[in-house]
Amino acid sequence: MDAVMRMRSAAVIVALAGCLVAPAPVSASTSTGPGLGFDLDAATIPELQQRMDHGGLTAVRLTSAYLHRITTVDRKVHAVVAVDPGALRAAAASDARRRAGRTLGQLDGIPVLLKDNIDTRTLPATAGSRALPRSRPAADAALVNRLQRGGAVILGKTNLSEWANFRSTHATSGWSGIGGQTNNPYVLDRNPCGSSSGSGAAVAATLAQVAIGTETDGSIVCPAGANDVVGEKPTLGLVSRTGVVPISAEQDTAGPMARHVVDTAITLSVLQGPDPADPATAAIPAGQPRDYAALLNPGALRGARIGVWRLAGLDADVDRVVQDAVRTLTARGATVVEVDLPYQDQIGAAESPALLTEFRRDLNAYLTHRPGHPATLNELITFNRRDPVELSKFGQELFEQAAAAPGPSDPAYRAQRATATDLARRSIDETLARLHLDAVVAPTNSPAWKTTYGTGDDYVLGSSTPAAVAGYPNVSVPAGFAGPLPIGVSFFAGRWADARVLALAAAFERAAPARRAPAYLPSIG
């Protein structure tokens, strides 16, 4: 995979969680929140809503339990860089609405973490860079407004691979100048993968019920696979990008990450919708579903035709997990057809240079709305050269290549983008049509590699590129393990088929529940 996949203050957290019990050691046992009396790791949003409706739980207690885990468990994982100072107030407001019979929906009172490239006025997005913390946006990101209108409790911000892993060809996923290194909670010296690494690791470690990630190519699904959680990269345009630090308007999207498919479906239902400031959202079909959770049919696999893109021979554990997944699909009534998606070399050759042009164009446009910091990509390059931390682990080759890339009117660039998008869509559309398939399933990731610096990430395989470049939906769901290291499988299909891939993923999750809570092992042989 290409380079795209590639705590501000503990005192604040303690102050917010002052009513909680004293910090406890990190434990490999199942995650029961303090005083909750149930397994928080296993609980779904519908189960939490039922408890709150019946008076056995409040949003304040739920939020406090997650804050407690941030003060304890996250000392090993380093997934959360900041807690929102209004989290408990938002939880109390949710409880008041519930007492008055005016809840705002299934996300009301549910704690949500945001990747730190998503703007909020209380916690401005840093993209992991020391160049941005002083800068405050004029408004919350559009997706944050939607979460708040749905009653969600914004819990805080998660670490990310700095600049969404688009700074260096030798970048290490999960590292940023602001947050340092996020660790994989299953084996702490292993990498959490992808730029939404903090979001994936936080959900896996039960630091929030849901986290929002972003993806250009693999940065939702790869950390979902490596951290044994569910991640949904929506169809491009389904979720507004306004107020999100960009790489490319042609590929970027935000999406939900959670421990259960139903929770990702509920969250996507709240996130989606038109935004006049993001033209891509104008294409959302009038008939697009509004409640994805209501469409999660346990029998969705029966009668489905699923293409399996094995990417075989690269990793024996991945091959085994994919074969197990095929057996599950078949046992639940699906017809499985072997596929090999065409055009992959051509897509990759065109995507990478196109992203360089788009990054400079879109980042410079974003920075005009964030005064008080470097205002252009060239100024960021200069800032990094002078900063004692930013270039301490790896360089900024992608920044420099983007600064020298042709402009968006250049014919070569326009041909590259047209080629990449057209062939990515054809690779999926033609395969689905020729074989009469409902979706394609493929391995999301190989087992997480040991985190190192200087040589970059040790990717073995990934299947994100066709759906990412096409702008099509892709859902990763836990599927198995290589020893203690998780492996996921991805379901993807055509444009606006988010409901279909979520339903297939949920039916697979129900048929072969593979997720288990992390053990926080220091290392493995």
C-alpha positions as CSV (number, residue, x, y, z in Angstrom):
1,M,0.0,0.0,0.0
2,D,1.1,3.5,-0.6
3,A,2.0,6.2,1.9
4,V,-1.6,7.3,2.3
5,M,-2.0,4.3,4.6
6,R,1.0,5.0,5.7
7,M,-2.4,13.5,25.5
8,R,-2.3,17.1,25.2
9,S,-2.7,17.1,29.0
10,A,-3.3,14.3,31.4
11,A,-4.3,16.9,33.9
12,V,-7.3,17.9,31.9
13,I,-8.5,14.3,31.7
14,V,-8.1,13.9,35.5
15,A,-9.9,17.1,36.2
16,L,-12.8,16.0,34.0
17,A,-12.9,12.6,35.5
18,G,-12.4,13.8,39.1
19,C,-15.5,11.9,40.3
20,L,-14.0,8.6,39.2
21,V,-12.1,6.0,41.1
22,A,-8.4,6.1,41.3
23,P,-6.5,4.9,38.2
24,A,-6.0,1.1,38.1
25,P,-3.3,-0.8,36.4
26,V,-3.8,-1.9,32.8
27,S,-5.4,-5.3,32.7
28,A,-5.9,-7.9,30.0
29,S,-9.2,-8.8,31.5
30,T,-12.5,-7.9,29.9
31,S,-13.3,-4.2,30.2
32,T,-16.0,-3.5,32.7
33,G,-16.3,0.2,33.5
34,P,-16.1,1.3,37.1
35,G,-19.5,0.7,38.8
36,L,-21.3,-0.2,35.5
37,G,-21.8,-3.8,36.3
38,F,-21.6,-5.0,32.7
39,D,-19.0,-5.6,30.0
40,L,-18.5,-2.3,28.3
41,D,-16.3,-3.8,25.6
42,A,-19.1,-6.1,24.5
43,A,-22.0,-3.7,24.8
44,T,-23.6,-2.3,21.6
45,I,-25.3,1.1,21.2
46,P,-28.8,-0.4,21.2
47,E,-27.9,-2.2,24.5
48,L,-26.6,1.0,26.0
49,Q,-29.7,2.9,24.9
50,Q,-31.9,0.2,26.5
51,R,-30.1,0.5,29.8
52,M,-30.4,4.3,29.7
53,D,-34.1,4.1,28.8
54,H,-34.7,1.8,31.7
55,G,-32.8,3.8,34.2
56,G,-29.9,1.4,34.8
57,L,-27.3,3.7,33.2
58,T,-26.9,7.4,32.5
59,A,-24.8,9.2,29.8
60,V,-22.8,10.8,32.6
61,R,-21.9,7.4,34.1
62,L,-21.1,6.0,30.6
63,T,-18.9,9.0,29.7
64,S,-17.2,8.8,33.1
65,A,-16.4,5.2,32.6
66,Y,-14.7,6.0,29.3
67,L,-12.8,8.9,30.8
68,H,-11.6,6.5,33.5
69,R,-10.3,4.1,30.8
70,I,-8.5,7.0,29.1
71,T,-6.7,7.8,32.3
72,T,-5.7,4.2,32.9
73,V,-5.6,2.0,29.8
74,D,-4.4,4.7,27.5
75,R,-1.2,5.1,29.4
76,K,0.0,2.0,27.4
77,V,-1.8,2.7,24.1
78,H,-1.4,6.4,23.6
79,A,-4.4,6.7,21.4
80,V,-6.1,9.8,22.9
81,V,-4.4,13.2,22.5
82,A,-7.0,15.4,24.1
83,V,-10.3,15.1,26.0
84,D,-13.1,17.6,25.2
85,P,-13.7,19.9,28.3
86,G,-17.4,19.8,27.6
87,A,-17.8,16.0,27.5
88,L,-19.5,15.6,30.9
89,R,-21.7,18.6,30.3
90,A,-22.8,17.2,27.0
91,A,-23.6,13.9,28.8
92,A,-25.6,15.6,31.5
93,A,-27.6,17.4,28.8
94,S,-28.4,14.1,27.2
95,D,-29.6,12.7,30.5
96,A,-31.9,15.7,30.9
97,R,-33.3,15.2,27.4
98,R,-34.0,11.5,28.3
99,R,-35.8,12.4,31.5
100,A,-37.9,14.8,29.5
101,G,-38.7,12.3,26.8
102,R,-36.9,14.2,24.1
103,T,-33.9,12.0,23.1
104,L,-32.4,12.9,19.7
105,G,-31.9,9.3,18.4
106,Q,-29.8,6.2,18.9
107,L,-26.6,8.2,19.3
108,D,-27.9,10.4,22.1
109,G,-25.6,10.1,25.1
110,I,-23.0,7.9,23.3
111,P,-19.3,9.0,23.7
112,V,-17.5,9.5,20.4
113,L,-13.8,10.2,19.7
114,L,-12.7,12.2,16.7
115,K,-9.5,11.8,14.7
116,D,-7.4,14.9,15.2
117,N,-7.7,16.1,11.7
118,I,-11.4,17.0,12.3
119,D,-12.1,20.6,13.4
120,T,-13.9,21.5,16.6
121,R,-13.8,24.9,18.2
122,T,-12.9,23.6,21.6
123,L,-10.1,21.3,20.3
124,P,-8.8,22.6,16.9
125,A,-7.5,19.9,14.6
126,T,-3.8,19.6,14.5
127,A,-3.4,16.8,11.9
128,G,-0.7,15.7,14.4
129,S,1.5,18.7,13.5
130,R,3.2,21.1,15.9
131,A,2.5,23.8,13.3
132,L,-1.3,23.9,13.9
133,P,-2.2,23.9,17.7
134,R,-2.3,27.7,18.0
135,S,-4.8,28.0,15.2
136,R,-8.6,27.9,16.0
137,P,-11.2,27.3,13.3
138,A,-14.2,29.5,13.0
139,A,-16.6,26.6,13.2
140,D,-16.9,22.9,14.0
141,A,-16.6,20.5,11.1
142,A,-19.9,19.7,9.4
143,L,-19.8,16.1,10.6
144,V,-19.3,17.3,14.2
145,N,-22.4,19.4,13.9
146,R,-24.3,16.3,12.8
147,L,-23.0,14.2,15.7
148,Q,-24.0,16.9,18.1
149,R,-27.5,17.3,16.6
150,G,-27.8,13.5,17.1
151,G,-26.9,13.9,20.8
152,A,-23.5,12.3,20.7
153,V,-21.0,13.2,23.4
154,I,-17.8,14.4,21.8
155,L,-15.2,12.8,24.1
156,G,-12.0,14.1,22.6
157,K,-9.4,13.6,19.9
158,T,-7.4,10.6,18.8
159,N,-3.8,10.6,17.6
160,L,-3.1,9.9,13.9
161,S,-0.3,9.4,11.5
162,E,0.8,13.0,11.0
163,W,-0.9,14.7,8.1
164,A,-2.8,11.5,7.6
165,N,0.4,9.7,6.6
166,F,1.0,12.0,3.7
167,R,4.3,13.6,4.7
168,S,7.0,11.1,4.1
169,T,7.7,8.0,2.0
170,H,9.3,6.5,5.1
171,A,6.7,7.5,7.7
172,T,5.7,5.2,10.6
173,S,2.0,4.8,11.0
174,G,0.6,6.1,14.3
175,W,3.3,8.7,15.0
176,S,2.8,12.4,15.1
177,G,4.7,15.4,16.5
178,I,1.7,16.2,18.7
179,G,0.8,12.7,20.0
180,G,4.0,10.6,19.7
181,Q,3.5,6.9,18.9
182,T,0.2,5.1,19.2
183,N,0.6,1.4,20.0
184,N,-1.4,-1.6,18.9
185,P,-3.3,-2.7,22.0
186,Y,-3.0,-6.4,21.1
187,V,0.8,-6.3,21.1
188,L,2.1,-2.9,22.2
189,D,5.3,-2.9,20.2
190,R,3.3,-3.7,17.0
191,N,1.9,-1.0,14.7
192,P,-1.8,0.1,14.7
193,C,-1.7,0.8,10.9
194,G,-3.0,3.6,8.8
195,S,-3.5,7.2,9.5
196,S,-6.7,6.6,11.6
197,S,-4.5,4.5,13.9
198,G,-5.5,6.3,17.1
199,S,-9.2,5.9,16.3
200,G,-8.8,2.2,15.7
201,A,-6.6,1.6,18.7
202,A,-9.0,3.7,20.9
203,V,-12.0,1.7,20.0
204,A,-10.2,-1.6,20.4
205,A,-9.0,-0.5,23.9
206,T,-12.6,0.5,24.8
207,L,-11.8,4.2,25.2
208,A,-15.0,5.2,23.4
209,Q,-18.0,3.5,22.0
210,V,-17.3,4.9,18.5
211,A,-14.5,6.8,16.9
212,I,-14.5,8.8,13.6
213,G,-11.6,8.1,11.2
214,T,-10.8,9.4,7.8
215,E,-9.5,7.6,4.7
216,T,-7.9,8.5,1.4
217,D,-6.6,5.0,0.8
218,G,-6.8,2.4,3.6
219,S,-6.7,4.7,6.6
220,I,-10.0,3.5,8.1
221,V,-10.1,-0.1,7.0
222,C,-6.4,-0.9,7.7
223,P,-6.5,0.3,11.4
224,A,-9.8,-1.5,11.7
225,G,-8.3,-4.7,10.6
226,A,-5.1,-4.4,12.6
227,N,-7.0,-3.5,15.8
228,D,-9.8,-6.0,15.5
229,V,-12.6,-3.5,15.1
230,V,-15.1,-2.6,12.4
231,G,-14.4,0.3,10.1
232,E,-16.7,1.7,7.3
233,K,-15.3,3.9,4.6
234,P,-18.4,5.4,3.1
235,T,-19.2,6.2,-0.5
236,L,-17.4,9.4,-1.4
237,G,-19.8,12.3,-0.8
238,L,-22.0,10.5,1.7
239,V,-20.3,12.4,4.6
240,S,-19.3,16.0,4.4
241,R,-15.5,16.8,4.4
242,T,-16.0,20.5,5.4
243,G,-13.7,21.2,8.4
244,V,-11.5,18.1,7.8
245,V,-7.8,18.5,7.0
246,P,-7.6,17.2,3.5
247,I,-5.4,15.1,1.3
248,S,-7.6,14.9,-1.8
249,A,-11.2,15.9,-2.5
250,E,-11.2,13.1,-5.1
251,Q,-10.7,10.4,-2.5
252,D,-11.1,11.7,1.1
253,T,-13.9,10.7,3.3
254,A,-14.6,10.4,7.0
255,G,-16.3,7.3,8.5
256,P,-17.2,5.4,11.7
257,M,-15.1,2.9,13.6
258,A,-16.6,0.7,16.4
259,R,-16.5,-2.7,17.9
260,H,-19.7,-3.8,16.3
261,V,-21.2,-3.4,12.8
262,V,-24.5,-2.2,14.3
263,D,-22.7,0.7,16.0
264,T,-21.0,1.8,12.7
265,A,-24.3,1.6,10.9
266,I,-26.0,3.8,13.6
267,T,-23.2,6.3,13.4
268,L,-23.1,6.5,9.7
269,S,-26.9,7.2,9.7
270,V,-26.1,10.3,11.8
271,L,-23.0,11.4,9.9
272,Q,-24.4,11.3,6.4
273,G,-26.2,14.1,4.6
274,P,-25.8,17.0,2.2
275,D,-23.6,20.0,2.9
276,P,-23.7,23.0,0.6
277,A,-20.0,23.6,1.4
278,D,-19.0,20.2,0.1
279,P,-20.2,19.7,-3.5
280,A,-19.7,16.0,-3.5
281,T,-22.6,15.6,-1.1
282,A,-25.0,17.0,-3.7
283,A,-24.8,13.6,-5.5
284,I,-26.4,11.6,-2.6
285,P,-29.4,9.8,-4.1
286,A,-32.9,10.7,-3.0
287,G,-33.5,7.1,-2.1
288,Q,-30.3,6.6,0.0
289,P,-31.2,4.8,3.2
290,R,-31.4,7.0,6.4
291,D,-31.3,4.2,8.9
292,Y,-28.6,1.6,8.1
293,A,-29.1,-0.3,11.3
294,A,-32.7,-1.1,10.4
295,L,-31.4,-2.8,7.3
296,L,-29.0,-5.2,9.1
297,N,-30.6,-8.5,8.2
298,P,-29.1,-11.5,9.9
299,G,-29.9,-13.6,6.8
300,A,-28.2,-11.2,4.4
301,L,-25.7,-13.8,3.2
302,R,-28.3,-16.3,2.2
303,G,-28.6,-16.2,-1.6
304,A,-25.9,-13.5,-2.0
305,R,-23.1,-13.9,-4.6
306,I,-19.8,-12.8,-3.1
307,G,-16.5,-12.5,-5.1
308,V,-13.5,-13.5,-3.1
309,W,-10.3,-11.6,-3.9
310,R,-7.8,-13.6,-2.0
311,L,-4.5,-11.8,-2.6
312,A,-3.1,-15.3,-1.8
313,G,0.4,-16.4,-1.3
314,L,1.7,-13.3,0.5
315,D,1.0,-14.4,4.1
316,A,0.0,-17.8,5.3
317,D,-2.1,-16.6,8.2
318,V,-4.1,-14.3,5.9
319,D,-4.7,-17.1,3.5
320,R,-6.0,-19.2,6.4
321,V,-8.3,-16.5,7.7
322,V,-9.7,-15.8,4.2
323,Q,-10.4,-19.5,3.7
324,D,-12.2,-19.6,7.0
325,A,-14.2,-16.6,5.9
326,V,-15.1,-18.4,2.7
327,R,-16.3,-21.4,4.7
328,T,-18.5,-19.1,6.8
329,L,-20.0,-17.4,3.8
330,T,-20.8,-20.7,2.1
331,A,-22.3,-22.2,5.3
332,R,-24.6,-19.2,5.6
333,G,-26.0,-19.7,2.1
334,A,-23.8,-17.4,0.0
335,T,-22.3,-18.4,-3.4
336,V,-18.6,-17.6,-3.4
337,V,-16.9,-16.9,-6.7
338,E,-13.1,-16.5,-7.1
339,V,-12.1,-13.1,-8.6
340,D,-9.0,-11.2,-9.5
341,L,-9.7,-7.5,-9.8
342,P,-8.1,-6.0,-13.0
343,Y,-6.2,-2.8,-13.6
344,Q,-4.5,-2.7,-10.2
345,D,-1.0,-1.8,-11.4
346,Q,-2.4,1.0,-13.6
347,I,-4.5,2.4,-10.8
348,G,-1.5,2.6,-8.5
349,A,0.7,4.2,-11.1
350,A,-1.8,7.0,-11.7
351,E,-3.1,7.5,-8.1
352,S,0.2,8.4,-6.4
353,P,1.2,11.4,-8.6
354,A,-2.4,12.6,-8.8
355,L,-2.6,12.8,-5.0
356,L,0.5,15.0,-4.9
357,T,-1.2,17.7,-7.0
358,E,-4.4,17.4,-5.1
359,F,-2.8,17.5,-1.7
360,R,-1.1,20.9,-2.4
361,R,-4.3,22.3,-3.9
362,D,-6.6,21.2,-1.1
363,L,-4.3,21.7,1.8
364,N,-3.6,25.3,0.8
365,A,-7.3,25.9,0.4
366,Y,-7.9,24.5,3.9
367,L,-5.2,26.5,5.5
368,T,-6.7,29.8,4.4
369,H,-9.5,29.2,6.9
370,R,-7.0,28.5,9.8
371,P,-5.2,31.8,10.6
372,G,-2.3,32.0,12.9
373,H,-0.1,29.2,11.5
374,P,1.9,28.4,8.4
375,A,-0.5,29.3,5.6
376,T,0.8,27.2,2.7
377,L,2.4,23.9,2.1
378,N,5.7,25.6,1.5
379,E,5.5,27.4,4.8
380,L,4.8,24.1,6.5
381,I,8.0,22.6,4.9
382,T,10.0,25.5,6.3
383,F,8.4,25.1,9.7
384,N,9.3,21.4,9.8
385,R,12.9,22.1,8.9
386,R,13.2,24.5,11.9
387,D,11.3,22.4,14.4
388,P,13.2,20.1,16.7
389,V,10.6,17.3,16.7
390,E,8.9,17.2,13.4
391,L,11.7,15.6,11.4
392,S,13.2,13.6,14.2
393,K,11.8,10.2,13.1
394,F,11.5,10.6,9.3
395,G,11.5,13.3,6.6
396,Q,9.0,15.1,4.5
397,E,9.6,13.8,1.0
398,L,5.9,13.8,0.1
399,F,5.5,17.4,1.2
400,E,8.4,18.3,-1.0
401,Q,7.2,16.3,-4.0
402,A,3.7,17.8,-3.6
403,A,5.2,21.3,-3.5
404,A,7.0,20.6,-6.9
405,A,4.0,18.8,-8.5
406,P,2.1,20.3,-11.5
407,G,-1.0,22.3,-10.9
408,P,-4.6,21.0,-11.2
409,S,-4.9,22.4,-14.7
410,D,-1.9,20.4,-16.0
411,P,-2.9,17.9,-18.7
412,A,-0.7,15.1,-17.3
413,Y,-2.3,15.5,-13.9
414,R,-5.8,15.5,-15.3
415,A,-5.0,12.3,-17.3
416,Q,-3.7,10.6,-14.1
417,R,-6.7,11.4,-12.1
418,A,-9.1,10.3,-14.9
419,T,-7.2,7.1,-15.3
420,A,-7.1,6.3,-11.7
421,T,-10.7,6.9,-11.0
422,D,-12.0,5.3,-14.1
423,L,-10.0,2.1,-13.8
424,A,-10.8,1.8,-10.1
425,R,-14.5,2.0,-10.8
426,R,-14.2,-0.4,-13.7
427,S,-12.2,-2.9,-11.6
428,I,-15.2,-3.2,-9.3
429,D,-18.2,-2.5,-11.5
430,E,-17.1,-4.8,-14.3
431,T,-16.3,-7.6,-11.9
432,L,-19.6,-7.3,-10.1
433,A,-21.6,-7.1,-13.4
434,R,-19.7,-9.9,-15.2
435,L,-20.2,-12.4,-12.4
436,H,-23.5,-11.1,-11.1
437,L,-22.0,-10.4,-7.7
438,D,-23.5,-8.5,-4.7
439,A,-20.0,-7.6,-3.3
440,V,-16.4,-8.5,-3.1
441,V,-14.7,-9.8,0.0
442,A,-10.9,-9.5,0.5
443,P,-8.3,-9.6,3.3
444,T,-8.1,-6.1,4.9
445,N,-4.6,-6.5,6.3
446,S,-1.7,-8.7,7.2
447,P,-0.7,-9.1,10.8
448,A,0.7,-5.9,12.4
449,W,4.4,-5.4,12.1
450,K,6.8,-4.2,14.8
451,T,6.9,-0.4,15.0
452,T,10.3,1.0,13.9
453,Y,11.5,4.3,12.5
454,G,13.6,5.2,9.5
455,T,12.4,2.6,7.0
456,G,8.7,3.1,7.0
457,D,5.8,0.7,7.5
458,D,6.3,-3.0,6.7
459,Y,3.1,-3.5,4.7
460,V,2.6,-7.0,3.2
461,L,-0.8,-6.7,1.7
462,G,-4.0,-4.6,1.6
463,S,-7.1,-4.5,-0.5
464,S,-8.3,-0.9,0.1
465,T,-7.2,0.8,-3.2
466,P,-10.0,-0.2,-5.6
467,A,-12.8,1.1,-3.4
468,A,-10.7,4.1,-2.1
469,V,-9.8,5.4,-5.6
470,A,-13.3,4.6,-7.0
471,G,-15.0,6.4,-4.1
472,Y,-17.0,3.2,-3.3
473,P,-18.0,1.9,0.2
474,N,-15.8,-0.6,2.0
475,V,-16.3,-2.2,5.4
476,S,-13.7,-4.1,7.4
477,V,-14.9,-6.6,10.0
478,P,-12.8,-8.8,12.4
479,A,-12.2,-12.3,10.9
480,G,-9.4,-14.0,12.7
481,F,-5.9,-13.9,14.3
482,A,-2.3,-14.7,13.6
483,G,-1.4,-15.6,17.1
484,P,-2.4,-12.5,19.1
485,L,-2.5,-10.2,16.1
486,P,-5.9,-9.5,14.4
487,I,-6.8,-9.9,10.7
488,G,-9.9,-8.5,9.1
489,V,-11.8,-9.0,5.9
490,S,-13.3,-6.2,3.8
491,F,-16.6,-6.2,2.0
492,F,-16.9,-3.6,-0.8
493,A,-19.3,-3.0,-3.7
494,G,-20.5,-0.2,-6.0
495,R,-21.3,3.4,-5.5
496,W,-23.9,4.2,-2.8
497,A,-24.0,0.5,-1.8
498,D,-23.2,1.3,1.9
499,A,-26.4,-0.4,3.1
500,R,-25.5,-3.6,1.3
501,V,-21.9,-3.9,2.5
502,L,-22.9,-3.1,6.1
503,A,-25.6,-5.8,6.0
504,L,-23.2,-8.4,4.6
505,A,-20.6,-7.5,7.1
506,A,-23.1,-7.7,10.0
507,A,-24.3,-11.1,8.8
508,F,-20.7,-12.3,8.6
509,E,-20.0,-10.9,12.1
510,R,-23.0,-12.7,13.5
511,A,-22.1,-16.0,11.8
512,A,-18.4,-16.0,12.8
513,P,-17.8,-13.6,15.7
514,A,-14.0,-13.2,15.7
515,R,-13.4,-10.1,17.9
516,R,-11.8,-10.4,21.3
517,A,-10.7,-7.8,23.7
518,P,-6.9,-6.9,23.6
519,A,-4.4,-8.3,26.0
520,Y,-1.9,-5.4,25.9
521,L,1.0,-7.8,25.5
522,P,4.3,-5.9,25.6
523,S,5.8,-8.0,22.8
524,I,5.8,-11.4,21.2
525,G,8.6,-13.6,19.9
